[in-house]
């Protein structure tokens, strides 16, 4: 059964919100509040996207749309919100993406599909639970990864990073509204969970955001 707070992090992304997401969230909030501009996240896509790519929480599809490395990739999209899937799928129509309506905390049920990369960009801070609980997402993805596959993404942290008055206020408001669930999230906890699952991993902190890359 779906946890109500799992849906709360996804439900906010209505058609109206998504229409202003690239400019408002990526262009303003990520750049000025979290202090991690979208160019930094896009560079991570360029380093890691493979020929068969799985995207969990695709948002508007902005990063895959602008990623040169993804030009010839086969793409599968996973999200709990059908409006998100429809929006990202339209934007990435040239890839003819598969879409899967799933709760990433539960088994993904993707059949025989195998992927060279999996992206979880700006996803974990929207997922309920401590980092140790959210890390089950990695376990859901692992069965579908091929040899040498890469897993990467970013998440806003509440603790252990430098916050400004504006980022502190934004994080407090977003958690109060159950859009974010990251009040106890730290880079150390994320690193520990990655280390339990992947042969290689690294984390870089930019502003209030942890960017992570891992390889099996």
Secondary structure as UniProt FT lines:
FT   HELIX           4..11
FT   HELIX           15..19
FT   HELIX           22..33
FT   HELIX           38..48
FT   STRAND          52..56
FT   TURN            59..60
FT   HELIX           62..66
FT   HELIX           68..70
FT   TURN            71..72
FT   STRAND          74..79
FT   HELIX           82..91
FT   HELIX           93..95
FT   STRAND          98..101
FT   TURN            104..105
FT   TURN            111..112
FT   STRAND          115..121
FT   HELIX           124..126
FT   HELIX           131..134
FT   HELIX           136..142
FT   TURN            143..144
FT   STRAND          145..156
FT   HELIX           165..176
FT   TURN            177..178
FT   TURN            183..184
FT   HELIX           187..197
FT   STRAND          200..206
FT   TURN            207..208
FT   STRAND          209..215
//
